[in-house]
């Protein structure tokens, strides 16, 4: 055994300094994952001992239409509590204090639910600056928002839900419900080797959806830097998903090319979140397609995610391109954790929603995976240009 150890030490001595740093980084990552396992086990024990909600409608960035709504709200709650999501998200927030970083979440309503989960876990844990340290662009008559901004405690950074950040993505939403459509174009900024800015609401703006105007004091431009992280998902809207993927791929490739040429402009880290696991009534495509005409009372309880074209495309296009989130999850058996019939009082009212999730529930697991990726990326010290 001693001779083996000596051999390993000699081998290490012959390694370049760069390789030694890489090995140390990988060991640190392994330690973090090991600690995750320990903390998650503790979290599962502690959080699973009672069935209290980790957050509820007292969180200003929760959405009432999802809280406790669905055919198996109790099972959804237990799934959240047993996941240990709170402990992982708390670790990530503590890690974020090192950079005072910004977390930007870009995508459709799937990503909005993940943002809401992350923000509300932070609220429960006492990481908000105060209960009024947010702005949410609520469409009149609805309890959902189309952009949001949250200030965490001093030194812990900010969070943003910004569906159209940098003009990279669109979703085909009605004009009156459009999120901020600003002037900042990140792909153009990348080509010109300029910094990325995020157009967002000011904290003293009213909590209503407003039409963007560059000179309006209700809006601000926020500089994004290498201490910040942007999480994308291309969405699952038929006419916009393909252009979104094309724009994302162009952006990632442009950033890689710039860094390869030595043009590092301190851009933020980028990551891609797995698309939503749907449970509509088409088994042959993994429950991926359905609509408001679907009059079935319940979603499919189980589908094969391997048949879902959105998930497969995500893995083919982005799996080796950058940091990924949730690619290891199998949510095929979670059909009862969707909203289903979207009414609190009568489950037979309205169309069957097999896309959005009961909260607390599945979005919490995705939020914890997002938090885990932030922790691992921080430990590795990788920038957004590094391949996986």
Sine and cosine of phi, psi and omega as CSV:
sin_phi,cos_phi,sin_psi,cos_psi,sin_omega,cos_omega
0.00,0.00,-0.64,0.77,-0.01,-1.00
-0.90,0.44,-0.64,0.76,0.01,-1.00
-0.90,0.43,-0.59,0.80,0.04,-1.00
-0.90,0.43,-0.69,0.73,0.01,-1.00
-0.88,0.47,-0.69,0.72,0.01,-1.00
-0.87,0.49,-0.68,0.73,0.02,-1.00
-0.86,0.52,-0.69,0.72,0.01,-1.00
-0.90,0.44,-0.63,0.78,0.00,-1.00
-0.91,0.41,-0.66,0.75,0.04,-1.00
-0.89,0.46,-0.67,0.74,0.03,-1.00
-0.87,0.49,-0.69,0.73,0.03,-1.00
-0.88,0.48,-0.63,0.78,-0.03,-1.00
-0.90,0.43,-0.49,0.87,-0.02,-1.00
-0.99,0.13,-0.24,0.97,-0.01,-1.00
-0.94,0.34,0.48,-0.88,0.10,-0.99
-0.94,0.34,0.34,-0.94,0.04,-1.00
-0.86,0.51,-0.60,0.80,-0.01,-1.00
-0.90,0.45,-0.68,0.73,-0.01,-1.00
-0.92,0.38,-0.60,0.80,0.04,-1.00
-0.89,0.46,-0.68,0.73,0.03,-1.00
-0.88,0.48,-0.63,0.78,0.00,-1.00
-0.90,0.43,-0.69,0.73,0.01,-1.00
-0.89,0.45,-0.69,0.72,0.03,-1.00
-0.87,0.50,-0.67,0.74,0.02,-1.00
-0.87,0.50,-0.70,0.71,-0.01,-1.00
-0.91,0.42,-0.61,0.79,0.07,-1.00
-0.90,0.44,-0.64,0.77,0.03,-1.00
-0.89,0.45,-0.66,0.75,0.03,-1.00
-0.88,0.47,-0.68,0.73,0.02,-1.00
-0.87,0.50,-0.65,0.76,0.03,-1.00
-0.89,0.46,-0.67,0.74,0.01,-1.00
-0.89,0.46,-0.70,0.71,0.00,-1.00
-0.89,0.45,-0.63,0.77,0.05,-1.00
-0.87,0.48,-0.68,0.73,0.03,-1.00
-0.91,0.41,-0.59,0.81,0.09,-1.00
-0.83,0.56,-0.72,0.69,-0.04,-1.00
-0.88,0.48,-0.69,0.72,0.00,-1.00
-0.90,0.43,-0.76,0.65,-0.04,-1.00
-0.91,0.42,-0.61,0.79,-0.01,-1.00
-0.91,0.41,-0.63,0.78,0.05,-1.00
-0.89,0.47,-0.70,0.72,0.06,-1.00
-0.88,0.47,-0.68,0.73,-0.01,-1.00
-0.89,0.46,-0.67,0.74,0.00,-1.00
-0.89,0.46,-0.62,0.79,0.00,-1.00
-0.93,0.38,-0.73,0.69,-0.07,-1.00
-0.95,0.31,-0.73,0.68,-0.09,-1.00
-0.96,0.27,-0.39,0.92,-0.03,-1.00
-1.00,0.03,-0.06,1.00,-0.04,-1.00
-0.96,0.28,-0.39,0.92,0.13,-0.99
-0.69,-0.72,0.22,-0.98,-0.08,-1.00
-0.96,-0.30,0.48,0.88,0.06,-1.00
-0.95,0.31,0.52,-0.85,-0.01,-1.00
-0.96,0.27,0.68,-0.73,0.06,-1.00
-0.94,0.35,-0.28,0.96,0.13,-0.99
-0.33,-0.94,0.28,-0.96,0.02,-1.00
-0.49,-0.87,-0.32,-0.95,-0.07,-1.00
-0.95,0.32,-0.09,1.00,0.11,-0.99
-0.95,0.31,-0.29,0.96,0.11,-0.99
-0.97,0.25,0.86,-0.52,-0.09,-1.00
-0.88,0.47,-0.34,0.94,0.00,-1.00
-0.96,-0.27,0.26,0.97,0.17,-0.99
-0.98,0.20,0.23,-0.97,0.03,-1.00
-0.79,-0.61,0.91,-0.42,-0.16,-0.99
-0.84,0.54,-0.53,0.85,-0.08,-1.00
-0.91,0.41,-0.21,0.98,-0.01,-1.00
-0.93,-0.36,-0.36,0.93,-0.14,-0.99
-0.96,0.28,0.93,-0.38,0.04,-1.00
0.94,0.35,0.30,0.95,-0.05,-1.00
-0.96,-0.27,0.81,-0.59,0.04,-1.00
0.54,-0.84,0.20,-0.98,-0.08,-1.00
-0.94,0.34,-0.37,0.93,0.01,-1.00
-0.66,-0.75,0.87,0.49,-0.03,-1.00
-0.89,0.46,-0.56,0.83,0.00,-1.00
-0.93,0.38,-0.70,0.72,0.04,-1.00
-0.90,0.44,-0.62,0.78,0.04,-1.00
-0.89,0.46,-0.68,0.73,0.03,-1.00
-0.89,0.46,-0.70,0.71,0.00,-1.00
-0.90,0.44,-0.63,0.78,0.04,-1.00
-0.87,0.49,-0.68,0.74,0.04,-1.00
-0.90,0.43,-0.76,0.65,-0.06,-1.00
-0.89,0.46,-0.62,0.79,-0.05,-1.00
-0.97,0.24,-0.23,0.97,-0.06,-1.00
-0.97,0.23,-0.33,0.94,-0.08,-1.00
0.95,0.31,0.38,0.92,-0.08,-1.00
-0.85,0.52,-0.64,0.77,-0.06,-1.00
-0.86,0.51,-0.68,0.74,-0.05,-1.00
-0.93,0.38,-0.62,0.79,0.00,-1.00
-0.92,0.38,-0.69,0.72,-0.01,-1.00
-0.91,0.41,-0.62,0.79,0.05,-1.00
-0.88,0.48,-0.69,0.73,0.06,-1.00
-0.85,0.52,-0.69,0.73,-0.04,-1.00
-0.91,0.42,-0.64,0.77,0.02,-1.00
-0.91,0.42,-0.65,0.76,0.05,-1.00
-0.90,0.44,-0.64,0.77,0.03,-1.00
-0.90,0.43,-0.61,0.79,-0.03,-1.00
-0.90,0.43,-0.38,0.93,0.02,-1.00
-0.89,0.46,-0.42,0.91,-0.01,-1.00
-0.90,0.43,-0.46,0.89,-0.07,-1.00
-0.89,-0.46,-0.15,0.99,-0.13,-0.99
0.80,0.60,0.65,0.76,-0.18,-0.98
-0.98,0.18,0.33,-0.95,0.06,-1.00
-0.98,-0.20,0.65,-0.76,0.05,-1.00
-0.92,-0.39,0.89,-0.46,-0.05,-1.00
-0.90,-0.43,0.81,-0.59,-0.04,-1.00
-0.92,-0.40,0.87,-0.50,-0.14,-0.99
-0.87,-0.49,0.85,-0.52,0.01,-1.00
0.29,-0.96,-0.12,-0.99,-0.05,-1.00
-1.00,0.06,-0.43,-0.90,-0.10,-0.99
-0.91,0.41,-0.41,0.91,0.13,-0.99
-0.85,0.53,-0.74,0.67,0.00,-1.00
-0.96,0.29,-0.48,0.88,0.05,-1.00
-0.90,0.44,-0.63,0.77,0.04,-1.00
-0.91,0.42,-0.61,0.79,0.04,-1.00
-0.92,0.40,-0.68,0.74,0.07,-1.00
-0.86,0.52,-0.73,0.68,-0.01,-1.00
-0.86,0.51,-0.69,0.73,0.03,-1.00
-0.87,0.50,-0.78,0.62,-0.02,-1.00
-0.86,0.52,-0.73,0.68,-0.03,-1.00
-0.89,0.45,-0.63,0.78,-0.05,-1.00
-0.97,0.24,-0.54,0.84,0.16,-0.99
-0.88,0.48,-0.67,0.74,0.04,-1.00
-0.89,0.46,-0.59,0.81,0.03,-1.00
-0.91,0.42,-0.74,0.68,0.01,-1.00
-0.87,0.50,-0.63,0.78,-0.05,-1.00
-0.99,0.14,-0.03,1.00,0.07,-1.00
0.99,0.15,0.47,0.88,-0.04,-1.00
-1.00,-0.10,-0.09,1.00,0.07,-1.00
-0.96,0.29,0.54,-0.84,0.10,-1.00
-0.85,0.53,-0.73,0.68,0.15,-0.99
-0.24,-0.97,0.07,-1.00,-0.09,-1.00
-0.94,0.35,-0.21,0.98,0.01,-1.00
-0.96,-0.29,0.16,0.99,-0.11,-0.99
-1.00,0.06,0.80,0.60,-0.02,-1.00
-0.42,-0.91,0.31,-0.95,0.18,-0.98
-0.69,-0.73,0.72,-0.70,0.05,-1.00
-0.73,-0.69,0.79,-0.62,-0.07,-1.00
-1.00,0.07,0.99,0.10,-0.08,-1.00
-1.00,0.10,0.74,-0.67,0.09,-1.00
-0.97,0.23,0.75,-0.66,-0.07,-1.00
-0.79,0.61,0.76,-0.65,0.02,-1.00
1.00,0.00,-0.13,0.99,0.01,-1.00
-0.90,-0.44,0.26,-0.96,0.10,-1.00
-0.92,-0.39,0.39,0.92,0.06,-1.00
-0.92,-0.39,0.41,-0.91,-0.08,-1.00
-0.86,-0.51,0.40,-0.92,-0.06,-1.00
-0.94,-0.33,-0.19,0.98,0.22,-0.98
-0.47,-0.88,0.45,-0.89,0.07,-1.00
-0.43,-0.90,0.44,-0.90,-0.01,-1.00
-0.61,-0.79,0.69,-0.72,-0.07,-1.00
-0.71,-0.70,0.76,-0.65,0.08,-1.00
-0.99,-0.15,0.87,-0.50,0.07,-1.00
-1.00,0.08,0.03,-1.00,0.00,-1.00
-0.83,0.56,0.38,-0.93,-0.03,-1.00
-0.79,0.61,0.82,-0.58,0.01,-1.00
1.00,-0.02,-0.15,0.99,-0.06,-1.00
-0.98,-0.21,0.04,1.00,0.13,-0.99
1.00,0.04,-0.35,-0.94,-0.04,-1.00
-0.68,-0.73,0.32,-0.95,0.13,-0.99
-0.81,-0.58,0.57,-0.82,0.00,-1.00
-0.69,-0.72,0.67,-0.75,0.30,-0.95
-0.96,-0.29,0.91,-0.41,-0.15,-0.99
-0.66,-0.75,1.00,0.07,-0.14,-0.99
-0.85,0.52,-0.55,0.83,-0.09,-1.00
-0.92,-0.39,0.43,0.91,-0.03,-1.00
-0.81,0.59,0.76,-0.65,0.09,-1.00
0.93,0.36,0.22,0.98,-0.01,-1.00
0.85,0.53,0.53,0.85,-0.02,-1.00
-1.00,0.03,-0.55,0.83,-0.12,-0.99
-0.76,-0.65,0.44,-0.90,0.12,-0.99
-0.63,-0.78,0.26,-0.97,-0.13,-0.99
-0.69,-0.72,-0.03,1.00,0.00,-1.00
0.96,0.28,0.33,0.94,0.03,-1.00
-0.94,0.34,0.40,-0.92,0.02,-1.00
-0.85,0.52,0.52,-0.85,-0.06,-1.00
-0.83,0.56,-0.66,0.75,-0.05,-1.00
-0.94,0.33,-0.19,0.98,0.01,-1.00
-0.92,-0.40,0.20,0.98,-0.06,-1.00
-0.92,0.40,0.63,-0.77,0.17,-0.99
-0.95,0.30,-0.11,-0.99,0.00,-1.00
-0.85,0.53,0.82,-0.57,0.14,-0.99
-0.92,-0.39,1.00,0.07,-0.11,-0.99
-1.00,-0.01,-0.31,-0.95,-0.08,-1.00
-0.97,-0.26,-0.24,0.97,-0.06,-1.00
-0.96,0.29,0.83,-0.56,-0.03,-1.00
-0.87,-0.49,0.97,-0.26,-0.11,-0.99
-0.93,0.36,-0.53,0.85,0.03,-1.00
-0.92,0.40,-0.66,0.75,0.07,-1.00
-0.90,0.43,-0.66,0.75,0.03,-1.00
-0.88,0.47,-0.63,0.78,0.03,-1.00
-0.90,0.43,-0.73,0.69,-0.01,-1.00
-0.87,0.50,-0.56,0.83,-0.01,-1.00
-1.00,-0.06,0.06,1.00,0.02,-1.00
0.85,0.52,0.70,0.72,0.02,-1.00
-0.94,-0.35,0.33,-0.94,0.02,-1.00
-0.91,0.41,0.32,-0.95,0.08,-1.00
-1.00,-0.09,0.71,-0.71,0.11,-0.99
-0.87,-0.49,0.53,-0.85,0.06,-1.00
-0.93,-0.37,0.83,-0.55,0.09,-1.00
-1.00,0.04,0.80,-0.60,-0.14,-0.99
-0.50,-0.86,0.11,-0.99,0.05,-1.00
-0.98,0.20,0.57,-0.82,0.15,-0.99
-0.96,0.30,0.38,-0.92,-0.05,-1.00
-0.93,0.36,-0.40,0.92,0.01,-1.00
-1.00,-0.08,0.16,0.99,0.07,-1.00
-0.96,0.29,0.50,-0.87,0.05,-1.00
-0.92,0.39,0.43,-0.90,-0.04,-1.00
-0.99,0.10,0.86,0.52,0.05,-1.00
-0.66,-0.75,0.42,-0.91,0.02,-1.00
-0.95,0.31,0.78,-0.62,-0.02,-1.00
-0.83,-0.55,0.48,-0.88,0.11,-0.99
-0.97,0.24,0.76,-0.65,-0.10,-1.00
-0.93,0.37,0.67,-0.74,0.13,-0.99
-0.59,-0.81,0.81,-0.59,-0.12,-0.99
-0.87,0.49,-0.55,0.84,-0.03,-1.00
-1.00,0.02,0.01,1.00,-0.07,-1.00
-0.99,0.15,0.77,-0.64,-0.03,-1.00
-0.91,0.40,-0.21,0.98,0.03,-1.00
-0.96,0.26,-0.16,0.99,-0.04,-1.00
-0.85,-0.52,0.44,-0.90,0.04,-1.00
-0.68,-0.74,0.36,-0.93,0.17,-0.99
-0.95,-0.32,0.79,-0.61,-0.06,-1.00
-0.90,-0.43,0.80,-0.60,0.03,-1.00
-0.96,0.27,0.73,-0.69,0.08,-1.00
-0.96,-0.28,0.70,-0.72,-0.04,-1.00
-0.76,-0.65,-0.18,-0.98,-0.13,-0.99
-0.94,0.35,-0.26,0.97,0.08,-1.00
-1.00,0.08,0.01,1.00,-0.07,-1.00
-0.96,-0.27,0.35,-0.93,-0.02,-1.00
-0.75,-0.67,0.73,-0.69,0.06,-1.00
-0.90,-0.43,0.83,-0.56,0.02,-1.00
-0.97,-0.26,0.84,-0.55,0.00,-1.00
-0.95,-0.32,0.46,-0.89,0.37,-0.93
-0.58,-0.82,0.67,-0.74,-0.13,-0.99
-0.97,0.24,-0.15,0.99,-0.01,-1.00
0.99,0.15,0.09,-1.00,-0.03,-1.00
-0.77,-0.64,0.48,0.88,0.05,-1.00
-1.00,0.04,0.83,-0.55,-0.22,-0.98
-0.77,0.64,-0.73,0.68,-0.11,-0.99
-0.99,0.10,-0.24,0.97,-0.10,-1.00
-0.92,-0.39,-0.29,0.96,-0.06,-1.00
-0.88,0.47,-0.75,0.66,-0.04,-1.00
-0.87,0.49,-0.74,0.67,0.08,-1.00
-0.88,0.48,-0.59,0.81,0.03,-1.00
-0.89,0.46,-0.71,0.71,0.02,-1.00
-0.89,0.46,-0.66,0.75,0.01,-1.00
-0.88,0.48,-0.71,0.71,-0.01,-1.00
-0.92,0.40,-0.66,0.75,0.03,-1.00
-0.88,0.47,-0.71,0.70,0.00,-1.00
-0.88,0.47,-0.66,0.75,0.05,-1.00
-0.87,0.49,-0.68,0.73,-0.02,-1.00
-0.90,0.43,-0.75,0.67,-0.01,-1.00
-0.86,0.50,-0.71,0.71,-0.03,-1.00
-0.92,0.40,-0.62,0.79,0.03,-1.00
-0.89,0.46,-0.68,0.73,-0.01,-1.00
-0.92,0.40,-0.64,0.77,0.05,-1.00
-0.89,0.45,-0.69,0.72,0.00,-1.00
-0.89,0.46,-0.69,0.72,0.00,-1.00
-0.86,0.51,-0.70,0.72,-0.03,-1.00
-0.94,0.35,-0.60,0.80,0.04,-1.00
-0.89,0.46,-0.47,0.88,0.01,-1.00
-1.00,-0.02,0.06,1.00,0.03,-1.00
0.99,0.10,0.22,0.98,-0.02,-1.00
-0.99,-0.13,0.96,0.27,-0.01,-1.00
-1.00,-0.02,0.93,-0.36,-0.04,-1.00
-0.96,-0.27,0.39,0.92,0.03,-1.00
0.87,0.50,0.67,0.74,0.07,-1.00
-0.93,0.36,0.34,-0.94,0.03,-1.00
-0.94,0.33,0.30,-0.96,0.14,-0.99
-0.96,0.27,0.60,-0.80,0.02,-1.00
-0.89,-0.46,0.57,-0.82,0.05,-1.00
-0.59,-0.81,0.35,-0.94,-0.01,-1.00
-0.84,-0.54,0.77,-0.64,-0.02,-1.00
-0.99,-0.15,0.69,-0.72,-0.02,-1.00
-0.84,0.54,0.57,-0.82,0.02,-1.00
-0.93,0.38,0.28,-0.96,-0.10,-1.00
-0.93,0.36,0.64,-0.77,0.11,-0.99
-1.00,0.04,0.94,-0.33,-0.01,-1.00
-1.00,-0.03,0.33,-0.94,-0.01,-1.00
-0.70,-0.71,0.72,0.69,0.09,-1.00
-0.98,0.22,0.10,-0.99,-0.17,-0.98
-1.00,0.02,0.85,0.52,0.16,-0.99
-0.63,-0.78,1.00,0.03,-0.09,-1.00
-0.86,0.50,-0.56,0.83,-0.09,-1.00
-0.90,0.43,-0.35,0.94,0.05,-1.00
-0.87,-0.50,0.52,0.85,0.11,-0.99
0.89,0.46,0.50,0.87,0.03,-1.00
0.95,0.30,0.33,0.94,-0.18,-0.98
-0.98,0.21,-0.32,0.95,-0.12,-0.99
-0.83,-0.56,0.65,-0.76,0.05,-1.00
-0.06,-1.00,0.09,-1.00,-0.02,-1.00
-0.32,-0.95,-0.11,-0.99,-0.09,-1.00
-0.92,0.39,-0.24,0.97,0.02,-1.00
-0.99,0.13,-0.13,0.99,-0.02,-1.00
-0.94,0.34,0.94,-0.34,-0.09,-1.00
-0.98,-0.18,0.22,0.97,0.05,-1.00
-0.93,0.38,0.60,-0.80,-0.08,-1.00
-0.93,0.36,-0.58,0.82,-0.06,-1.00
-0.80,-0.60,0.34,-0.94,0.17,-0.99
-0.98,0.22,0.31,-0.95,0.13,-0.99
-0.88,0.47,0.71,-0.71,-0.02,-1.00
-0.95,0.32,-0.53,0.85,-0.06,-1.00
-0.59,-0.81,0.69,-0.73,0.10,-0.99
-0.69,-0.73,0.26,-0.97,0.06,-1.00
-0.99,-0.11,0.96,-0.29,-0.01,-1.00
-0.87,0.49,-0.37,0.93,0.04,-1.00
-0.91,0.41,-0.27,0.96,0.04,-1.00
-0.99,-0.10,-0.04,1.00,-0.06,-1.00
-0.99,0.16,0.90,-0.43,-0.07,-1.00
-0.91,0.42,-0.49,0.87,0.00,-1.00
-0.93,0.38,-0.72,0.69,-0.01,-1.00
-0.91,0.42,-0.65,0.76,0.00,-1.00
-0.91,0.42,-0.65,0.76,0.02,-1.00
-0.90,0.43,-0.67,0.74,0.05,-1.00
-0.81,0.59,-0.73,0.68,-0.06,-1.00
-0.93,0.37,-0.62,0.78,-0.01,-1.00
-0.93,0.37,-0.67,0.74,-0.12,-0.99
-0.99,0.10,-0.68,0.73,-0.17,-0.99
-0.94,-0.34,-0.16,0.99,-0.14,-0.99
-0.84,0.54,-0.55,0.84,-0.01,-1.00
-0.92,-0.40,0.14,0.99,-0.13,-0.99
-1.00,-0.04,-0.55,0.84,-0.07,-1.00
-0.28,-0.96,-0.09,-1.00,0.06,-1.00
-0.88,0.47,0.73,-0.68,0.00,-1.00
-0.88,-0.48,0.43,-0.90,-0.06,-1.00
-0.78,-0.63,0.81,-0.59,0.10,-0.99
0.99,0.17,0.14,0.99,-0.02,-1.00
-0.93,0.36,-0.30,0.95,-0.01,-1.00
-1.00,-0.06,-0.02,1.00,-0.04,-1.00
-0.99,0.13,0.57,-0.82,0.16,-0.99
-0.85,-0.53,0.98,-0.22,-0.04,-1.00
-0.97,-0.23,0.32,0.95,-0.07,-1.00
-0.89,0.46,-0.44,0.90,-0.06,-1.00
-0.99,-0.15,0.27,0.96,-0.11,-0.99
-0.97,-0.23,0.40,0.92,-0.10,-1.00
-0.84,0.54,-0.53,0.85,-0.01,-1.00
-0.97,0.25,-0.10,1.00,0.01,-1.00
-1.00,-0.06,0.06,1.00,0.15,-0.99
-0.98,0.18,0.20,-0.98,0.01,-1.00
-0.89,0.46,-0.60,0.80,-0.07,-1.00
0.93,0.37,-0.76,-0.65,0.10,-1.00
-0.96,0.28,0.88,-0.47,-0.24,-0.97
-0.99,0.10,0.81,0.58,0.06,-1.00
-0.70,-0.72,0.68,-0.74,0.01,-1.00
-0.96,0.29,-0.48,0.88,-0.15,-0.99
-0.98,-0.19,-0.44,0.90,-0.07,-1.00
-0.53,-0.85,0.96,-0.27,-0.10,-1.00
-0.94,0.34,-0.11,0.99,0.04,-1.00
-1.00,-0.03,-0.03,1.00,-0.02,-1.00
-1.00,-0.04,0.69,-0.72,0.08,-1.00
1.00,0.06,0.18,-0.98,0.00,-1.00
-0.98,0.20,0.27,-0.96,-0.03,-1.00
-0.99,0.12,0.91,-0.42,-0.04,-1.00
-1.00,-0.07,0.98,-0.20,0.01,-1.00
-0.96,-0.29,0.39,0.92,0.04,-1.00
-0.92,-0.40,-0.79,0.61,-0.03,-1.00
-0.99,0.16,0.43,-0.91,-0.13,-0.99
-0.94,-0.34,0.54,-0.84,0.24,-0.97
-0.86,0.51,0.64,-0.77,0.06,-1.00
-0.82,-0.58,0.63,-0.78,-0.10,0.99
-0.88,0.48,0.44,-0.90,-0.04,-1.00
0.20,-0.98,-0.66,-0.75,-0.10,-0.99
-0.81,0.58,-0.66,0.75,0.03,-1.00
-0.83,0.55,-0.45,0.90,0.02,-1.00
-0.93,0.37,-0.60,0.80,0.02,-1.00
-0.93,0.37,-0.64,0.77,0.05,-1.00
-0.92,0.39,-0.61,0.79,0.06,-1.00
-0.90,0.44,-0.63,0.78,0.01,-1.00
-0.93,0.35,-0.57,0.82,0.07,-1.00
-0.91,0.42,-0.61,0.79,0.07,-1.00
-0.89,0.46,-0.71,0.71,0.02,-1.00
-0.89,0.46,-0.66,0.75,0.01,-1.00
-0.88,0.48,-0.65,0.76,0.01,-1.00
-0.91,0.42,-0.57,0.82,0.05,-1.00
-0.90,0.44,-0.67,0.74,0.00,-1.00
-0.90,0.43,-0.73,0.68,-0.03,-1.00
-0.91,0.42,-0.66,0.75,0.02,-1.00
-0.90,0.44,-0.62,0.79,0.03,-1.00
-0.90,0.45,-0.68,0.73,-0.02,-1.00
-0.92,0.39,-0.67,0.74,0.00,-1.00
-0.91,0.41,-0.52,0.85,-0.07,-1.00
0.95,0.30,0.38,0.93,0.02,-1.00
-0.97,0.23,0.49,-0.87,0.16,-0.99
-0.99,-0.15,0.07,-1.00,-0.13,-0.99
-0.94,0.33,-0.20,0.98,0.00,-1.00
-1.00,0.09,-0.21,0.98,-0.05,-1.00
-0.97,0.24,0.66,-0.75,0.14,-0.99
-0.95,0.31,0.25,-0.97,0.03,-1.00
-0.90,0.45,0.00,0.00,0.00,0.00
